């Protein structure tokens, strides 16, 4: 029985040496304990195993387990707030998508405004050219000139290109459920319009939209960008003596 016990202790010591031999010394142990562990085992007179070395190795292993347990606890405490956010992640994801889509929609609407402005300028140039051809006989002569004809063809091609881009962009906005707010000739609606200009006139009812400076749009049934419009107002009557009085 004594030999079996010694053999078990010897094998356990060999196993500890093989496990702990390749590891770095654990932090927090006294220097003398580490030096004793690293020293060569001393021979004993009675032929028994070095129980002190085995006890020191077990103590070091226990200390290492404690340090790892402390590190795991700190890691768990650091990750605890993430666990509380887990139920909110789907809502946060949807809100982030909503913000990204609104920003992209603003970019598309700005592009649409720029294309509309370019198309309007091209058409204005074409109208001026046509008016010149109808009003001046000298320009009629220039109409036969190659450069003049080329300029007219370039304007026509430019108008067609702008129109194609506008139609494609309008289709893309419609796919995103974006609708243009009807304003021209409609009564002023403060929820979907901003009055940036007022014109006194008796040709239209008061509060009628006379001109749209910037188109407004609805997205998913809600106003995404209000329109900027000019609104009609009744003229202020002027009475005798130069005094003005509102009706």
BALOBA-1460 file (C-alpha; in Angstrom, 3 decimals):
// residues 247
<rec num="1" residu="x" x="0.000" y="0.000" z="0.000"/>
<rec num="2" residu="x" x="2.920" y="2.319" z="0.805"/>
<rec num="3" residu="x" x="4.498" y="1.714" z="-2.598"/>
<rec num="4" residu="x" x="1.232" y="2.424" z="-4.380"/>
<rec num="5" residu="x" x="0.895" y="5.716" z="-2.555"/>
<rec num="6" residu="x" x="4.422" y="6.775" z="-3.429"/>
<rec num="7" residu="x" x="3.863" y="5.845" z="-7.065"/>
<rec num="8" residu="x" x="0.662" y="7.887" z="-7.168"/>
<rec num="9" residu="x" x="2.403" y="10.894" z="-5.643"/>
<rec num="10" residu="x" x="5.289" y="10.566" z="-8.069"/>
<rec num="11" residu="x" x="2.998" y="10.413" z="-11.072"/>
<rec num="12" residu="x" x="0.980" y="13.370" z="-9.803"/>
<rec num="13" residu="x" x="4.187" y="15.367" z="-9.374"/>
<rec num="14" residu="x" x="5.307" y="14.489" z="-12.899"/>
<rec num="15" residu="x" x="1.917" y="15.532" z="-14.254"/>
<rec num="16" residu="x" x="2.035" y="18.868" z="-12.424"/>
<rec num="17" residu="x" x="5.528" y="19.539" z="-13.736"/>
<rec num="18" residu="x" x="4.431" y="18.846" z="-17.310"/>
<rec num="19" residu="x" x="1.339" y="21.084" z="-16.998"/>
<rec num="20" residu="x" x="2.967" y="24.003" z="-15.208"/>
<rec num="21" residu="x" x="6.317" y="23.835" z="-16.947"/>
<rec num="22" residu="x" x="5.256" y="25.723" z="-20.104"/>
<rec num="23" residu="x" x="3.141" y="28.369" z="-18.305"/>
<rec num="24" residu="x" x="4.249" y="31.801" z="-17.168"/>
<rec num="25" residu="x" x="4.564" y="32.236" z="-13.399"/>
<rec num="26" residu="x" x="1.258" y="33.501" z="-11.951"/>
<rec num="27" residu="x" x="1.060" y="37.084" z="-10.770"/>
<rec num="28" residu="x" x="0.758" y="37.893" z="-7.086"/>
<rec num="29" residu="x" x="2.908" y="35.087" z="-5.618"/>
<rec num="30" residu="x" x="5.801" y="35.861" z="-3.250"/>
<rec num="31" residu="x" x="9.229" y="35.876" z="-4.843"/>
<rec num="32" residu="x" x="10.626" y="33.292" z="-2.443"/>
<rec num="33" residu="x" x="7.819" y="30.904" z="-3.281"/>
<rec num="34" residu="x" x="8.467" y="31.270" z="-7.002"/>
<rec num="35" residu="x" x="12.201" y="30.772" z="-6.505"/>
<rec num="36" residu="x" x="11.580" y="27.643" z="-4.497"/>
<rec num="37" residu="x" x="9.326" y="26.278" z="-7.216"/>
<rec num="38" residu="x" x="11.936" y="26.948" z="-9.883"/>
<rec num="39" residu="x" x="14.747" y="25.379" z="-7.836"/>
<rec num="40" residu="x" x="15.836" y="21.787" z="-8.304"/>
<rec num="41" residu="x" x="14.122" y="19.352" z="-5.946"/>
<rec num="42" residu="x" x="16.262" y="18.375" z="-2.959"/>
<rec num="43" residu="x" x="16.951" y="14.747" z="-2.248"/>
<rec num="44" residu="x" x="15.328" y="13.318" z="0.835"/>
<rec num="45" residu="x" x="16.816" y="10.801" z="3.166"/>
<rec num="46" residu="x" x="13.741" y="8.653" z="3.681"/>
<rec num="47" residu="x" x="13.105" y="8.125" z="-0.042"/>
<rec num="48" residu="x" x="9.641" y="9.727" z="0.032"/>
<rec num="49" residu="x" x="8.273" y="12.259" z="-2.508"/>
<rec num="50" residu="x" x="8.895" y="15.987" z="-1.986"/>
<rec num="51" residu="x" x="5.540" y="16.905" z="-0.440"/>
<rec num="52" residu="x" x="6.563" y="20.542" z="-0.026"/>
<rec num="53" residu="x" x="7.094" y="20.941" z="-3.776"/>
<rec num="54" residu="x" x="3.762" y="19.303" z="-4.477"/>
<rec num="55" residu="x" x="2.034" y="21.557" z="-1.938"/>
<rec num="56" residu="x" x="3.664" y="24.627" z="-3.477"/>
<rec num="57" residu="x" x="2.506" y="23.578" z="-6.950"/>
<rec num="58" residu="x" x="-1.047" y="23.051" z="-5.717"/>
<rec num="59" residu="x" x="-0.940" y="26.451" z="-4.013"/>
<rec num="60" residu="x" x="0.230" y="28.098" z="-7.231"/>
<rec num="61" residu="x" x="-2.511" y="26.345" z="-9.184"/>
<rec num="62" residu="x" x="-5.100" y="27.509" z="-6.658"/>
<rec num="63" residu="x" x="-3.865" y="31.091" z="-6.949"/>
<rec num="64" residu="x" x="-4.034" y="30.912" z="-10.734"/>
<rec num="65" residu="x" x="-7.623" y="29.663" z="-10.588"/>
<rec num="66" residu="x" x="-8.529" y="32.539" z="-8.288"/>
<rec num="67" residu="x" x="-6.951" y="35.077" z="-10.636"/>
<rec num="68" residu="x" x="-8.801" y="33.623" z="-13.610"/>
<rec num="69" residu="x" x="-12.061" y="33.669" z="-11.667"/>
<rec num="70" residu="x" x="-11.518" y="37.327" z="-10.800"/>
<rec num="71" residu="x" x="-10.808" y="38.171" z="-14.447"/>
<rec num="72" residu="x" x="-13.927" y="36.324" z="-15.551"/>
<rec num="73" residu="x" x="-15.997" y="38.262" z="-13.021"/>
<rec num="74" residu="x" x="-14.635" y="41.580" z="-14.290"/>
<rec num="75" residu="x" x="-15.402" y="40.535" z="-17.867"/>
<rec num="76" residu="x" x="-18.953" y="39.586" z="-16.903"/>
<rec num="77" residu="x" x="-19.476" y="42.950" z="-15.212"/>
<rec num="78" residu="x" x="-18.150" y="44.760" z="-18.298"/>
<rec num="79" residu="x" x="-20.486" y="42.859" z="-20.629"/>
<rec num="80" residu="x" x="-23.538" y="43.226" z="-18.392"/>
<rec num="81" residu="x" x="-24.729" y="46.538" z="-19.989"/>
<rec num="82" residu="x" x="-24.694" y="44.881" z="-23.409"/>
<rec num="83" residu="x" x="-27.096" y="42.261" z="-22.131"/>
<rec num="84" residu="x" x="-29.558" y="44.944" z="-21.039"/>
<rec num="85" residu="x" x="-29.428" y="46.487" z="-24.528"/>
<rec num="86" residu="x" x="-30.247" y="43.226" z="-26.293"/>
<rec num="87" residu="x" x="-34.067" y="43.701" z="-26.196"/>
<rec num="88" residu="x" x="-33.650" y="47.234" z="-27.591"/>
<rec num="89" residu="x" x="-31.440" y="46.256" z="-30.529"/>
<rec num="90" residu="x" x="-34.305" y="45.597" z="-33.023"/>
<rec num="91" residu="x" x="-35.848" y="49.006" z="-32.304"/>
<rec num="92" residu="x" x="-32.455" y="50.719" z="-32.532"/>
<rec num="93" residu="x" x="-31.851" y="48.966" z="-35.857"/>
<rec num="94" residu="x" x="-35.185" y="50.168" z="-37.253"/>
<rec num="95" residu="x" x="-34.523" y="53.732" z="-36.090"/>
<rec num="96" residu="x" x="-31.078" y="53.705" z="-37.709"/>
<rec num="97" residu="x" x="-32.611" y="52.477" z="-40.973"/>
<rec num="98" residu="x" x="-35.241" y="55.223" z="-40.792"/>
<rec num="99" residu="x" x="-32.596" y="57.920" z="-40.339"/>
<rec num="100" residu="x" x="-30.505" y="56.534" z="-43.217"/>
<rec num="101" residu="x" x="-33.526" y="56.447" z="-45.540"/>
<rec num="102" residu="x" x="-34.483" y="60.013" z="-44.684"/>
<rec num="103" residu="x" x="-30.959" y="61.203" z="-45.420"/>
<rec num="104" residu="x" x="-30.950" y="59.336" z="-48.737"/>
<rec num="105" residu="x" x="-34.366" y="60.774" z="-49.580"/>
<rec num="106" residu="x" x="-33.078" y="64.301" z="-48.929"/>
<rec num="107" residu="x" x="-30.215" y="63.657" z="-51.355"/>
<rec num="108" residu="x" x="-32.611" y="62.395" z="-54.054"/>
<rec num="109" residu="x" x="-34.944" y="65.359" z="-53.606"/>
<rec num="110" residu="x" x="-32.042" y="67.790" z="-53.824"/>
<rec num="111" residu="x" x="-30.925" y="66.080" z="-57.032"/>
<rec num="112" residu="x" x="-34.457" y="66.340" z="-58.382"/>
<rec num="113" residu="x" x="-34.545" y="70.087" z="-57.619"/>
<rec num="114" residu="x" x="-31.250" y="70.619" z="-59.438"/>
<rec num="115" residu="x" x="-32.425" y="68.673" z="-62.483"/>
<rec num="116" residu="x" x="-35.689" y="70.612" z="-62.537"/>
<rec num="117" residu="x" x="-33.771" y="73.895" z="-62.392"/>
<rec num="118" residu="x" x="-31.502" y="72.842" z="-65.245"/>
<rec num="119" residu="x" x="-34.462" y="71.729" z="-67.356"/>
<rec num="120" residu="x" x="-36.224" y="75.038" z="-66.749"/>
<rec num="121" residu="x" x="-33.162" y="77.021" z="-67.857"/>
<rec num="122" residu="x" x="-32.824" y="74.946" z="-71.025"/>
<rec num="123" residu="x" x="-36.465" y="75.535" z="-71.925"/>
<rec num="124" residu="x" x="-36.087" y="79.255" z="-71.235"/>
<rec num="125" residu="x" x="-33.115" y="79.387" z="-73.607"/>
<rec num="126" residu="x" x="-35.112" y="77.568" z="-76.272"/>
<rec num="127" residu="x" x="-38.010" y="80.000" z="-75.919"/>
<rec num="128" residu="x" x="-35.679" y="82.980" z="-76.248"/>
<rec num="129" residu="x" x="-34.143" y="81.481" z="-79.369"/>
<rec num="130" residu="x" x="-37.562" y="80.845" z="-80.905"/>
<rec num="131" residu="x" x="-38.706" y="84.382" z="-80.071"/>
<rec num="132" residu="x" x="-35.605" y="85.768" z="-81.748"/>
<rec num="133" residu="x" x="-36.304" y="83.757" z="-84.879"/>
<rec num="134" residu="x" x="-39.835" y="85.118" z="-85.065"/>
<rec num="135" residu="x" x="-38.992" y="88.752" z="-84.377"/>
<rec num="136" residu="x" x="-35.760" y="89.526" z="-86.232"/>
<rec num="137" residu="x" x="-35.071" y="88.948" z="-89.884"/>
<rec num="138" residu="x" x="-31.309" y="88.944" z="-89.232"/>
<rec num="139" residu="x" x="-31.689" y="85.927" z="-86.987"/>
<rec num="140" residu="x" x="-33.672" y="84.199" z="-89.710"/>
<rec num="141" residu="x" x="-30.569" y="84.485" z="-91.816"/>
<rec num="142" residu="x" x="-28.473" y="83.122" z="-88.964"/>
<rec num="143" residu="x" x="-30.821" y="80.146" z="-88.744"/>
<rec num="144" residu="x" x="-29.195" y="78.886" z="-91.895"/>
<rec num="145" residu="x" x="-25.783" y="79.122" z="-90.316"/>
<rec num="146" residu="x" x="-24.318" y="75.819" z="-89.172"/>
<rec num="147" residu="x" x="-23.287" y="77.034" z="-85.701"/>
<rec num="148" residu="x" x="-26.762" y="78.402" z="-85.027"/>
<rec num="149" residu="x" x="-28.405" y="75.153" z="-86.063"/>
<rec num="150" residu="x" x="-25.917" y="73.204" z="-83.951"/>
<rec num="151" residu="x" x="-26.766" y="75.298" z="-80.884"/>
<rec num="152" residu="x" x="-30.467" y="74.636" z="-81.417"/>
<rec num="153" residu="x" x="-29.858" y="70.897" z="-81.741"/>
<rec num="154" residu="x" x="-27.695" y="70.885" z="-78.605"/>
<rec num="155" residu="x" x="-30.441" y="72.571" z="-76.602"/>
<rec num="156" residu="x" x="-32.977" y="70.029" z="-77.838"/>
<rec num="157" residu="x" x="-30.687" y="67.122" z="-76.909"/>
<rec num="158" residu="x" x="-29.977" y="68.682" z="-73.520"/>
<rec num="159" residu="x" x="-33.686" y="69.073" z="-72.841"/>
<rec num="160" residu="x" x="-34.296" y="65.448" z="-73.755"/>
<rec num="161" residu="x" x="-31.496" y="64.293" z="-71.438"/>
<rec num="162" residu="x" x="-32.812" y="66.336" z="-68.525"/>
<rec num="163" residu="x" x="-36.319" y="65.027" z="-69.158"/>
<rec num="164" residu="x" x="-35.176" y="61.394" z="-69.168"/>
<rec num="165" residu="x" x="-33.281" y="61.865" z="-65.892"/>
<rec num="166" residu="x" x="-36.288" y="63.550" z="-64.317"/>
<rec num="167" residu="x" x="-38.621" y="60.724" z="-65.348"/>
<rec num="168" residu="x" x="-36.266" y="58.058" z="-64.000"/>
<rec num="169" residu="x" x="-35.866" y="59.920" z="-60.724"/>
<rec num="170" residu="x" x="-39.624" y="60.385" z="-60.395"/>
<rec num="171" residu="x" x="-40.083" y="56.624" z="-60.851"/>
<rec num="172" residu="x" x="-37.499" y="55.930" z="-58.138"/>
<rec num="173" residu="x" x="-39.223" y="58.311" z="-55.719"/>
<rec num="174" residu="x" x="-42.576" y="56.667" z="-56.446"/>
<rec num="175" residu="x" x="-41.092" y="53.270" z="-55.574"/>
<rec num="176" residu="x" x="-40.162" y="54.662" z="-52.150"/>
<rec num="177" residu="x" x="-43.770" y="55.853" z="-51.668"/>
<rec num="178" residu="x" x="-42.790" y="59.511" z="-52.120"/>
<rec num="179" residu="x" x="-45.546" y="61.775" z="-53.426"/>
<rec num="180" residu="x" x="-45.334" y="65.363" z="-54.590"/>
<rec num="181" residu="x" x="-47.623" y="67.766" z="-52.732"/>
<rec num="182" residu="x" x="-50.067" y="69.519" z="-55.061"/>
<rec num="183" residu="x" x="-49.748" y="73.248" z="-54.370"/>
<rec num="184" residu="x" x="-50.215" y="75.388" z="-57.485"/>
<rec num="185" residu="x" x="-53.691" y="76.943" z="-57.442"/>
<rec num="186" residu="x" x="-54.587" y="75.217" z="-54.166"/>
<rec num="187" residu="x" x="-55.566" y="76.900" z="-50.882"/>
<rec num="188" residu="x" x="-52.622" y="77.483" z="-48.588"/>
<rec num="189" residu="x" x="-52.094" y="74.632" z="-46.094"/>
<rec num="190" residu="x" x="-49.745" y="75.537" z="-43.219"/>
<rec num="191" residu="x" x="-49.152" y="71.849" z="-42.453"/>
<rec num="192" residu="x" x="-47.600" y="71.103" z="-45.838"/>
<rec num="193" residu="x" x="-46.558" y="74.549" z="-47.103"/>
<rec num="194" residu="x" x="-44.369" y="77.454" z="-46.052"/>
<rec num="195" residu="x" x="-45.373" y="80.887" z="-47.350"/>
<rec num="196" residu="x" x="-42.101" y="82.579" z="-48.294"/>
<rec num="197" residu="x" x="-43.717" y="85.320" z="-50.405"/>
<rec num="198" residu="x" x="-47.039" y="87.162" z="-50.629"/>
<rec num="199" residu="x" x="-48.550" y="88.973" z="-53.605"/>
<rec num="200" residu="x" x="-51.531" y="91.303" z="-53.491"/>
<rec num="201" residu="x" x="-54.008" y="90.493" z="-56.245"/>
<rec num="202" residu="x" x="-57.729" y="90.518" z="-56.886"/>
<rec num="203" residu="x" x="-57.500" y="87.862" z="-59.596"/>
<rec num="204" residu="x" x="-57.325" y="84.986" z="-57.114"/>
<rec num="205" residu="x" x="-58.976" y="84.265" z="-53.796"/>
<rec num="206" residu="x" x="-57.013" y="85.195" z="-50.724"/>
<rec num="207" residu="x" x="-54.785" y="82.359" z="-49.562"/>
<rec num="208" residu="x" x="-54.451" y="80.773" z="-53.011"/>
<rec num="209" residu="x" x="-51.003" y="79.494" z="-53.958"/>
<rec num="210" residu="x" x="-49.778" y="81.541" z="-56.925"/>
<rec num="211" residu="x" x="-46.327" y="80.045" z="-57.425"/>
<rec num="212" residu="x" x="-44.239" y="77.175" z="-56.066"/>
<rec num="213" residu="x" x="-40.613" y="78.042" z="-55.375"/>
<rec num="214" residu="x" x="-39.661" y="74.601" z="-54.093"/>
<rec num="215" residu="x" x="-41.790" y="71.485" z="-54.361"/>
<rec num="216" residu="x" x="-42.916" y="69.691" z="-51.218"/>
<rec num="217" residu="x" x="-43.128" y="65.927" z="-50.733"/>
<rec num="218" residu="x" x="-44.933" y="63.391" z="-48.590"/>
<rec num="219" residu="x" x="-43.356" y="60.122" z="-47.490"/>
<rec num="220" residu="x" x="-45.423" y="57.262" z="-46.116"/>
<rec num="221" residu="x" x="-48.435" y="59.535" z="-45.798"/>
<rec num="222" residu="x" x="-46.582" y="62.199" z="-43.777"/>
<rec num="223" residu="x" x="-45.057" y="65.509" z="-44.818"/>
<rec num="224" residu="x" x="-41.339" y="64.958" z="-45.337"/>
<rec num="225" residu="x" x="-40.496" y="68.352" z="-46.814"/>
<rec num="226" residu="x" x="-42.973" y="71.264" z="-46.884"/>
<rec num="227" residu="x" x="-43.313" y="73.247" z="-50.080"/>
<rec num="228" residu="x" x="-42.137" y="76.854" z="-50.366"/>
<rec num="229" residu="x" x="-44.844" y="78.897" z="-52.069"/>
<rec num="230" residu="x" x="-46.097" y="82.393" z="-52.882"/>
<rec num="231" residu="x" x="-49.602" y="83.128" z="-51.598"/>
<rec num="232" residu="x" x="-52.241" y="85.571" z="-52.835"/>
<rec num="233" residu="x" x="-53.549" y="88.332" z="-50.608"/>
<rec num="234" residu="x" x="-56.335" y="90.816" z="-51.225"/>
<rec num="235" residu="x" x="-55.129" y="94.317" z="-52.053"/>
<rec num="236" residu="x" x="-55.304" y="96.825" z="-49.239"/>
<rec num="237" residu="x" x="-57.948" y="99.458" z="-50.072"/>
<rec num="238" residu="x" x="-56.779" y="103.064" z="-50.138"/>
<rec num="239" residu="x" x="-59.301" y="105.647" z="-48.936"/>
<rec num="240" residu="x" x="-59.434" y="109.392" z="-49.460"/>
<rec num="241" residu="x" x="-56.785" y="111.312" z="-47.624"/>
<rec num="242" residu="x" x="-54.146" y="108.650" z="-48.221"/>
<rec num="243" residu="x" x="-55.144" y="106.597" z="-45.186"/>
<rec num="244" residu="x" x="-55.084" y="102.834" z="-45.602"/>
<rec num="245" residu="x" x="-57.598" y="100.615" z="-43.915"/>
<rec num="246" residu="x" x="-58.017" y="96.899" z="-44.051"/>
<rec num="247" residu="x" x="-61.426" y="95.502" z="-44.773"/>
